[in-house]
Amino acid sequence: MEGKAQKMPKVAKVKNKAPAEIQITAEQLLREAKERDLEILPPPPKQKISDPAELADYQLRRRKQFEDNIRKNRTVISNWIKYAQWEESQKEIQRARSIWERALDVDHRNITIWLKYTEMEMRCRQVNHARNLWDRAVTILPRVNQFWYKYTYMEETLENIPGARAVFERWMEWQPEEQAWQTYINFELRYKEIDRARQIYERFVITHPQVKHWIKFARFEENHAFIHSARQIFERAVQFFGDDYMDEKLYIAFAKFEENQKEHDRARVIYKYALDHIPKEETKELYKAYTIHEKKFGDRSGIEEVIVSKRKFQYEQEIAANPTNYDAWFDYIRLVEGQGETDIIRETYERAIANVPPLKNKDFWRRYIYLWINYACYEELEAQDYDRTRQVYKACLELLNHKVFTFSKVWLLYAKFEIRQKNLTSARKILGMAIGMCPRDKLFRGYIEIEIQLREFDRCRKLYEKFLEFGPENCVTWMKFAELETLLGDFERARGIYELAINVPRLDMPELLWKSYIDFEIAQEEPENARQIYERLLERTSHVKVWLSYAKFELNQESDDGMNIRLARRVFERANENLKSSPDKESRVLLFENWKEFENMHGDETSLNKITNMMPKRIKKRQKVIDEEGNEQGWEEVFDYIFPEDESNRPNLKLLAAAKSWKQKMEKEATKEVIVSANDNNE
């Protein structure tokens, strides 16, 4: 029916739309199709030619194929090569030659065409044709070394030695690379032409002026026993390169040549000359070779000289990298001093002290100042140039900015040097200037020590007075002053010094001063004075160590009736009464421990029981941890001490103990109730 619509065919729906496990590309399909075509196509049948007509027909068809290929694309050189080689296989040399010439017309710079063409001529024993081709090739492409190599090889194979030499000469005019010259030299050596080879070497080293070529030239002469000529070549090489382009390899080779000729002195001179003129950073192998040479043929001094020279080079490198590396300077100077050359040592010292630290900070100058000190000591002790020593000290002191910092050691060494030169007045002027410009404790002590050695005690007293005016809070100075007066036997003056010292309001170490005063009185067998000093000290401080020292002092006093023990016990009792109000319980515990030890050794049972009952109890308690900002950080456990004699005076402690026991009792009852309820639930 016309009005009835045609039914559309049903399209199969793809149920599985996942990608296949093995994906096949279009390239793979094409490759497989090509492989199958090759498998299906049978190989071409072998054709057997039986008469000249068939051969002519075959040759015509093949030539037509080759000509068609060439006509399609003339620039494909492989088509020309195949065509020419086929003609050669057909013994058609003229046709092959014509094809090669046509190919050269297409691309006359193609190396392969020239090589294949000439090889064909040589295979066909067409020597003149081959020679003409080589001549054309090297004329057109003179920089292709392969043409020259094959050209000379052909002439030498034909035993045309003059012709080969002429080719070599033409080649050398183009100044080829090193291997070409070496090939020419080897060619002449094969025919024993030593003079010709030498002439080639002469031209070679001028054309390619490199160190390794000069060394080869010299070894050539050495290998042919021309020792004098080899030495002359080395000398010419040294002159040729001069001082601007020196190379350690040339000098190493020259020295080894002389070493082989048993000329060890010559070799040593060469090494030294090279080390003196070549930059140090370029002589690593030279040092190594020189060291080996000296170990083999030198004496002890020669080996040491090599090692010293190498060390100098290392130190120079370190100093160049960091001029303020004073440790490297010290090592360098020590090395130079071992050689004993005064001028070099002074020059090294001058170079070292010229590297002034960049910052005006004493920490940076501490190592540097020892360069000056060592310099002065060297001039005085080794060089024995006393005027120069004095100049070194003066220059050093002028360099320092004494208002910022100074070095007392330098002033004292300068003064002692003048004393050794019997210039006592100059030494005192130096130290006086030092004290006036930059007073330091070390300067005062050093000056005083010098005057004590000179037995100038009045000067010592004046110096101590100035020292105390400069630093009255220095307890050591007061003690040393008093000790000096004690040694001189003026005990009243020493006692007066101590009295002045303890009345100074601010002292750096007052405990040492008081102890020294007490020891002084004990040494003078004045126990009553010592006891008064202890009492005066306890008026200023109630430290437990003072009480313990006082008790020990009383105990050590000689007494037949036990008075010393009673006095010592009385000191312990006074100390206990004094420390009751102190918040530092550790000090009181220390007192009780020493008191108990004292009673164990010197007391009776009653006194021992008394102190035993007074011993504190150690308890653990918790306290809040509060940081710097006042915030609570938690709790921590600390140890505290409870003294029995304090419990009787504090009734609240009993109330706290009762509250603690009640709390523990309540916690036990709560634990029992939890256990009973758990058992009921289980039942």
C-alpha positions in Angstrom: 0.0 0.0 0.0 1.2 3.4 -0.9 0.0 5.1 2.3 1.7 2.5 4.4 5.1 3.5 5.8 8.0 1.2 5.1 9.4 -0.6 8.1 12.9 0.5 9.2 15.4 -2.3 9.6 16.3 -3.1 13.2 19.8 -2.0 14.3 21.6 -4.4 16.5 22.3 -2.8 19.9 25.8 -3.2 21.4 25.4 -4.6 24.8 29.0 -4.5 26.0 30.4 -1.0 25.4 33.6 -1.6 27.4 36.9 -1.2 25.4 38.5 -4.3 24.1 41.4 -5.8 26.1 43.7 -5.6 23.1 43.6 -2.4 21.2 44.5 -2.6 17.5 45.7 0.6 15.8 45.4 1.5 12.1 49.2 1.3 11.8 49.2 -2.3 13.1 46.4 -3.3 10.6 48.4 -1.8 7.7 51.6 -3.6 8.8 49.9 -6.9 9.1 48.3 -6.5 5.6 51.7 -5.7 4.1 53.2 -8.8 5.8 50.4 -11.0 4.4 50.9 -9.6 0.9 54.6 -10.4 1.1 53.8 -13.9 2.3 51.3 -14.4 -0.5 53.4 -13.0 -3.3 55.8 -15.7 -4.6 59.5 -14.8 -5.2 60.3 -13.8 -8.8 61.5 -16.6 -10.9 65.2 -17.1 -11.7 66.0 -16.2 -15.3 68.6 -18.1 -17.1 70.2 -16.4 -20.1 71.3 -18.8 -22.8 72.2 -16.6 -25.8 73.4 -13.0 -26.6 70.0 -11.9 -27.7 68.4 -12.7 -24.4 71.3 -11.0 -22.6 70.9 -7.9 -24.8 67.1 -8.0 -24.0 67.8 -8.4 -20.3 70.3 -5.5 -20.3 67.9 -3.3 -22.2 65.2 -3.9 -19.7 67.4 -3.3 -16.7 68.9 -0.1 -18.1 65.4 1.1 -18.8 64.5 0.5 -15.2 67.6 2.3 -13.9 67.1 5.2 -16.3 63.4 5.5 -15.3 64.4 5.6 -11.6 67.0 8.3 -12.3 64.6 10.2 -14.3 62.0 10.1 -11.5 64.5 11.6 -9.0 68.0 12.6 -10.0 69.1 13.5 -6.5 68.8 10.0 -5.1 72.5 9.0 -5.2 71.8 5.4 -4.4 70.1 4.9 -7.8 73.2 6.2 -9.6 75.5 3.9 -7.4 73.3 0.8 -8.1 73.2 1.6 -11.8 77.0 2.1 -12.1 77.7 -1.0 -10.0 75.4 -3.1 -12.2 77.1 -1.9 -15.4 80.4 -2.8 -13.7 79.1 -6.3 -13.0 78.2 -6.5 -16.7 81.8 -5.7 -17.6 80.6 -2.5 -19.2 83.4 -0.3 -17.7 82.8 2.6 -20.2 79.1 2.7 -19.5 79.8 2.6 -15.7 82.3 5.3 -16.1 79.8 7.4 -18.0 77.2 6.9 -15.2 79.7 7.9 -12.5 80.5 11.1 -14.5 76.8 11.8 -14.9 76.4 11.3 -11.1 79.2 13.8 -10.5 77.5 16.3 -12.7 74.4 16.0 -10.4 76.4 16.3 -7.1 80.1 16.8 -7.4 80.6 17.3 -3.6 79.2 13.8 -2.7 82.1 11.9 -1.1 80.6 8.5 -1.6 80.4 9.0 -5.5 84.1 9.8 -5.6 85.1 6.9 -3.4 83.0 4.4 -5.3 84.1 5.7 -8.6 87.9 5.5 -7.8 87.5 2.1 -6.1 85.9 0.8 -9.4 88.9 2.1 -11.4 91.4 0.6 -8.9 89.5 -2.8 -9.0 89.7 -2.7 -12.8 93.4 -1.8 -12.5 92.9 1.5 -14.3 95.7 3.2 -12.4 95.9 6.4 -14.5 92.1 6.8 -14.4 92.2 6.3 -10.6 95.0 8.8 -10.3 93.2 11.3 -12.4 90.1 10.8 -10.3 92.0 11.3 -7.0 93.6 14.3 -8.4 90.2 15.8 -9.4 88.7 14.8 -6.0 91.5 16.5 -3.9 91.4 19.5 -6.1 87.6 19.9 -5.6 87.4 18.8 -2.0 90.8 19.4 -0.4 89.5 19.2 3.1 88.3 15.7 2.9 91.1 13.8 4.5 89.8 10.4 3.3 90.6 11.3 -0.3 94.2 12.1 0.6 94.6 8.9 2.7 93.4 6.7 -0.1 95.4 8.6 -2.7 98.7 8.2 -0.8 97.9 4.6 0.0 97.3 3.8 -3.7 100.6 5.5 -4.7 102.5 3.7 -2.0 100.9 0.4 -2.9 102.0 1.0 -6.5 105.5 1.6 -5.0 105.4 5.1 -6.5 107.2 6.6 -3.5 108.0 9.9 -5.1 104.4 10.2 -6.3 103.1 9.4 -2.8 105.5 12.0 -1.3 104.3 14.6 -3.8 100.7 13.9 -2.8 101.7 14.3 0.8 103.4 17.6 0.1 100.3 18.8 -1.7 98.2 17.7 1.3 100.5 19.4 3.9 100.1 22.7 2.1 96.5 22.7 3.3 97.8 22.4 6.9 95.6 19.4 7.8 95.0 18.0 11.3 97.6 16.3 13.5 96.9 12.7 12.3 97.7 13.7 8.6 101.2 15.0 9.6 101.8 11.9 11.7 100.8 9.7 8.7 103.4 11.5 6.5 106.1 11.1 9.2 105.3 7.4 9.5 105.4 7.1 5.7 109.0 8.5 5.7 110.0 6.4 8.6 108.9 3.2 6.8 111.5 4.0 4.2 114.2 5.1 6.7 114.1 8.7 5.7 115.0 10.1 9.1 116.1 13.5 7.8 112.8 13.9 5.8 110.8 13.0 8.9 112.7 15.5 11.0 112.0 18.2 8.4 108.3 17.3 8.5 108.4 17.6 12.3 109.9 21.0 12.0 107.0 22.2 9.8 104.5 20.3 12.0 105.4 22.0 15.3 105.2 25.4 13.6 101.9 24.6 12.0 100.4 23.2 15.2 102.3 24.9 18.0 101.1 22.7 20.9 103.1 21.3 23.8 102.3 17.7 23.0 103.7 18.1 19.4 107.0 19.5 20.7 107.2 16.6 23.1 106.6 14.1 20.3 109.3 15.8 18.2 111.8 15.5 21.1 110.9 11.9 21.8 111.3 11.1 18.0 114.9 12.4 18.3 115.4 10.5 21.5 114.1 7.2 20.1 116.5 7.6 17.2 119.4 8.2 19.6 119.8 11.9 18.7 120.2 13.0 22.4 121.7 16.4 21.7 119.1 17.2 19.1 116.3 16.1 21.5 117.7 18.4 24.2 117.9 21.3 21.7 114.2 20.7 20.8 113.2 20.9 24.4 115.2 24.1 24.8 113.6 25.6 21.7 110.2 24.7 23.0 110.9 26.5 26.3 112.0 29.6 24.4 109.0 29.2 21.9 106.4 29.3 24.6 108.3 31.8 26.8 107.1 32.9 30.3 103.5 33.7 29.2 102.5 30.3 27.9 104.4 27.9 30.2 102.9 24.4 30.6 103.9 22.0 33.3 103.7 19.1 30.9 106.6 20.4 28.8 108.8 20.8 31.8 107.9 17.4 33.2 108.7 15.8 29.9 112.0 17.7 29.7 113.0 16.8 33.2 112.2 13.1 32.6 114.3 13.2 29.5 117.2 14.4 31.5 116.5 11.9 34.1 116.6 9.1 31.5 120.0 10.4 30.4 121.2 10.3 34.1 121.5 14.1 34.2 119.8 14.5 37.6 121.2 17.9 38.3 119.8 19.2 35.0 116.4 17.7 35.8 116.5 19.3 39.3 117.2 22.7 37.7 114.4 22.3 35.2 111.9 21.4 38.0 113.0 24.4 40.1 112.9 26.8 37.2 109.3 25.6 36.3 108.2 25.9 40.0 109.5 29.4 40.2 107.9 30.7 37.0 104.6 28.7 36.6 101.6 29.9 38.6 101.2 27.8 41.7 97.7 26.7 41.0 98.9 25.0 37.7 101.8 23.0 39.2 100.1 20.1 40.9 101.5 17.4 38.7 104.9 19.2 38.5 105.2 19.0 42.3 104.3 15.4 42.2 106.9 14.5 39.6 109.6 16.6 41.4 108.9 14.8 44.6 109.2 11.4 42.9 112.4 12.4 41.3 113.9 13.6 44.6 112.8 10.4 46.4 114.6 8.4 43.7 117.8 10.4 43.1 117.9 13.2 45.7 119.2 13.5 49.2 117.3 14.3 52.4 117.7 18.1 51.9 116.3 17.9 48.4 113.3 15.9 49.5 112.6 18.4 52.3 112.9 21.3 49.9 110.3 19.8 47.6 107.9 19.2 50.5 108.5 22.7 51.9 107.8 24.1 48.5 104.6 22.1 48.2 103.5 23.2 51.6 104.2 26.8 50.7 101.9 26.5 47.7 99.1 25.1 49.9 99.4 27.9 52.4 99.5 30.5 49.7 96.3 29.1 48.3 94.6 29.2 51.8 95.8 32.7 52.4 94.7 33.9 49.0 91.2 32.5 49.6 91.0 34.1 53.1 93.6 36.7 54.0 92.4 36.8 57.6 92.9 33.1 58.2 95.5 33.6 60.9 95.9 29.9 61.6 97.1 29.5 58.1 99.5 32.4 58.6 100.9 30.8 61.8 101.5 27.5 59.9 103.1 29.4 57.0 105.4 31.4 59.3 106.4 28.3 61.2 107.3 26.6 57.9 109.3 29.6 56.7 111.1 29.9 60.1 112.3 26.3 59.7 114.2 27.4 56.6 116.1 30.1 58.5 116.1 32.8 55.8 115.7 36.0 57.8 114.6 38.2 54.9 111.9 35.8 53.8 110.7 35.4 57.4 110.4 39.1 57.9 108.6 39.5 54.6 106.1 36.8 55.6 105.6 38.5 59.0 105.0 41.8 57.3 102.5 40.3 54.9 100.7 38.6 57.8 100.4 41.7 60.0 99.2 43.7 57.1 95.9 41.8 57.2 94.2 43.8 60.0 90.8 42.4 61.2 88.0 44.4 59.6 85.9 44.8 62.8 86.9 46.7 65.9 85.9 43.8 68.1 88.4 42.3 70.5 87.3 38.7 69.7 88.4 39.2 66.1 91.8 40.5 67.2 92.8 37.8 69.7 94.4 35.6 67.1 95.8 38.5 65.1 97.7 40.1 68.0 99.8 36.9 68.4 101.3 37.5 64.9 102.8 40.7 66.4 103.9 38.9 69.6 105.6 36.1 67.6 107.2 38.7 65.3 108.7 40.5 68.2 109.9 37.3 69.9 111.5 36.2 66.6 113.4 39.5 66.2 114.6 39.3 69.8 115.4 35.6 70.2 116.3 34.5 66.6 117.4 37.6 64.7 118.7 39.3 67.9 117.8 42.7 66.3 116.7 44.6 69.5 116.0 47.9 67.8 113.7 46.1 65.3 112.0 44.3 68.2 111.3 47.7 69.9 109.9 49.0 66.6 107.6 46.0 66.3 106.2 46.5 69.8 105.7 50.2 69.2 104.0 49.7 65.9 101.7 47.1 67.5 100.7 49.5 70.3 100.1 52.3 67.9 97.8 50.1 65.8 95.5 49.4 68.8 92.7 51.7 69.7 93.2 51.6 73.4 90.0 53.5 74.2 88.0 50.6 72.7 90.1 47.7 73.8 93.7 46.8 74.5 95.9 43.8 75.1 97.7 43.8 78.5 100.0 41.0 77.3 101.6 43.2 74.7 102.3 46.0 77.3 103.8 43.5 79.7 105.9 41.8 77.1 107.2 45.1 75.9 108.2 46.1 79.5 109.9 42.8 80.2 111.8 43.1 76.9 113.1 46.5 78.1 114.1 45.0 81.5 116.0 42.3 79.7 117.8 45.1 77.8 118.5 46.7 81.2 116.3 49.7 80.5 114.3 49.6 83.8 113.3 53.3 83.5 111.8 52.7 80.0 110.0 49.6 81.2 108.4 51.6 84.1 107.4 54.4 81.7 105.8 51.9 79.4 103.7 50.3 82.2 102.9 53.7 83.6 101.7 54.8 80.2 99.6 51.6 79.9 97.9 52.2 83.3 97.3 55.8 82.4 95.8 55.0 79.0 93.9 51.8 79.6 94.0 50.6 83.2 93.3 46.9 83.4 93.5 44.3 86.3 96.1 42.3 84.4 98.3 45.3 83.8 98.3 46.2 87.5 99.0 42.7 88.6 101.8 42.3 86.0 103.4 45.6 87.0 103.2 44.7 90.7 104.7 41.3 90.1 107.6 42.9 88.3 108.2 45.3 91.2 108.0 42.5 93.7 110.7 40.6 91.7 112.8 43.8 91.8 112.1 44.0 95.6 110.7 47.5 95.2 108.0 47.2 97.9 107.3 50.9 98.3 106.4 51.0 94.6 104.2 47.9 95.1 102.3 49.7 97.9 101.7 52.7 95.6 100.6 50.5 92.8 98.2 48.7 95.0 96.8 52.0 96.2 96.2 53.1 92.6 94.8 49.6 91.8 92.3 50.0 94.6 91.4 53.5 93.5 90.7 52.0 90.0 88.7 49.0 91.3 87.8 49.2 95.0 85.2 46.4 94.7 87.9 43.8 93.7 88.3 41.6 96.7 91.3 39.7 95.2 93.2 43.0 95.1 92.6 43.7 98.8 93.6 40.2 99.7 96.8 40.3 97.6 97.7 43.7 99.2 97.2 42.3 102.7 99.2 39.2 101.8 102.1 41.4 100.7 102.1 43.3 104.0 101.9 39.9 105.8 104.9 38.7 103.9 106.8 41.9 104.8 105.9 41.3 108.5 103.7 44.4 108.9 100.7 42.7 110.4 99.1 45.9 111.7 99.1 47.4 108.2 97.7 44.1 106.8 94.9 44.2 109.5 94.2 47.8 108.6 93.9 46.8 104.9 91.4 44.1 105.8 89.4 46.6 107.9 89.2 49.0 105.0 88.2 46.2 102.6 85.3 44.9 104.7 83.9 48.4 105.0 83.7 48.9 101.3 79.9 49.0 100.5 80.1 47.0 97.3 82.4 44.0 96.8 82.4 41.4 94.1 83.3 38.4 96.3 82.8 39.4 100.0 82.7 35.9 101.3 86.3 35.3 100.1 87.5 38.5 101.7 85.9 37.7 105.1 87.4 34.2 105.0 90.8 35.6 104.2 90.5 38.0 107.1 89.6 35.2 109.5 92.3 33.0 108.2 94.8 35.8 108.7 93.8 36.2 112.3 93.9 32.5 112.9 97.4 32.3 111.3 98.5 35.2 113.7 97.1 33.1 116.6 94.5 35.7 117.6 91.4 33.6 118.1 89.6 36.4 119.9 90.0 38.7 116.9 88.8 35.9 114.6 85.7 35.4 116.9 84.9 39.1 116.8 85.2 39.0 113.0 82.7 36.1 112.9 80.3 38.0 115.1 80.6 41.1 112.9 80.0 38.9 109.8 76.9 37.3 111.4 75.5 40.8 111.9 75.6 41.3 108.1 74.6 37.8 107.0 73.0 34.7 108.5 74.0 32.2 105.9 74.2 28.7 107.1 77.8 28.2 105.9 79.0 31.1 108.0 77.4 29.4 111.1 79.0 26.1 110.2 82.4 27.7 109.7 82.0 29.5 113.0 81.1 26.2 114.8 84.1 24.5 113.2 86.4 27.3 114.3 85.2 27.0 117.9 85.6 23.3 117.8 89.2 23.5 116.5 90.3 25.8 119.4 92.4 24.0 122.0 90.7 23.5 125.4 91.3 21.0 128.2 87.9 21.4 129.9 85.7 20.9 126.8 85.0 24.6 126.5 85.5 24.4 122.7 82.7 21.7 122.4 80.3 23.8 124.5 81.1 26.9 122.4 80.6 25.0 119.2 77.2 23.6 120.5 76.2 27.1 121.5 76.9 28.3 117.9 74.7 25.5 116.5 71.9 26.5 118.9 72.2 30.2 118.0 72.2 29.2 114.3 69.0 27.2 114.8 67.3 30.1 116.6 68.4 32.5 113.8 67.3 30.2 110.9 63.8 29.5 112.4 62.4 32.6 110.8 64.2 31.9 107.5 62.0 30.6 104.6 64.9 28.6 103.3 64.3 25.2 105.0 67.2 23.5 103.0 69.7 25.6 105.0 68.1 24.6 108.3 68.2 20.9 107.2 71.9 21.3 106.4 72.5 22.8 109.8 70.8 19.9 111.6 72.7 17.3 109.6 76.0 18.9 110.6 74.8 19.4 114.1 73.9 15.7 114.4 77.3 14.7 113.0 78.9 16.9 115.5 76.9 15.3 118.4 77.8 11.8 117.1 81.5 12.6 117.4 81.6 14.9 120.5 78.3 14.8 122.3 76.7 12.5 124.9 73.5 10.4 124.7 71.3 13.2 126.0 72.5 15.8 123.4 72.3 13.2 120.7 68.7 12.3 121.5 67.9 16.0 121.6 69.1 16.6 118.1 67.6 13.4 116.9 64.2 14.6 118.1 64.7 17.9 116.4 65.5 16.3 112.9 62.8 17.3 110.4 60.4 15.0 108.5 60.3 15.0 104.8 56.9 15.1 103.2 55.5 15.3 99.6 52.9 17.8 98.7 51.3 19.3 95.6 51.5 22.9 94.5 50.3 24.9 91.5 52.6 25.6 88.5 52.2 29.2 87.4 54.0 30.5 84.2 55.6 33.9 83.7 52.3 35.4 82.6 50.5 34.3 85.8 48.5 31.5 84.2 48.0 28.2 85.9 49.8 25.3 84.1 48.7 22.5 86.4 50.1 20.9 89.5 53.5 19.5 90.5 54.8 17.4 93.4 57.5 18.9 95.7 59.2 17.9 98.9 58.8 19.9 102.1 60.2 19.6 105.6 58.3 19.7 108.9 60.3 20.4 112.0 59.0 18.8 115.2 59.8 21.9 117.3 57.6 24.0 114.9 54.6 21.5 115.2 54.2 22.3 118.9 53.9 26.0 118.1 51.4 25.4 115.2 48.1 23.8 116.5 46.6 24.0 113.0 48.8 21.2 111.9 46.9 18.7 114.1 43.6 19.9 112.6 45.0 19.3 109.1 46.2 15.8 110.0 42.7 14.9 111.4 41.0 16.3 108.2 43.4 14.2 106.1 42.6 11.0 108.0 38.9 11.7 107.8 39.2 12.1 104.0 41.0 8.8 103.6 38.4 7.0 105.7 35.6 8.4 103.5 37.4 7.3 100.4 37.7 3.7 101.8 33.9 3.6 102.6 33.0 4.8 99.1 35.2 2.1 97.6 33.4 -0.6 99.7 30.0 0.6 98.6 31.0 0.4 94.9 32.2 -3.2 95.3 29.0 -4.3 97.2 26.7 -2.8 94.5 28.7 -4.6 91.8 28.3 -8.0 93.5 24.5 -7.4 93.8 24.2 -6.7 90.1 26.1 -9.9 89.3 23.8 -12.0 91.4 
